[in-house]
Amino acid sequence: MSGMLKITLVKSMIGRPEKHRKVLRGMGLTKINRTVELKDTPSIRGMVHAVSHLVKVEEK
């Protein structure tokens, strides 16, 4: 698990539980179509898994 993950927010966080919103903000995603590159670690993978229905993930 080395490298980077390119994570894009594809669905709105409006109407989602506060826990999901906190996870997205923790990853730096605040607006739709915003993309961040984060290190591929187990903690980031867990965050992505929690909100997998809202984001698109690509391995770099």
Secondary structure, 3 states (H helix, E strand, C coil): CCCEEEEEECCCCCCCCHHHHHHHHHHCCCCCCCEEEEECCHHHHHHHHHCCCCEEEEEC
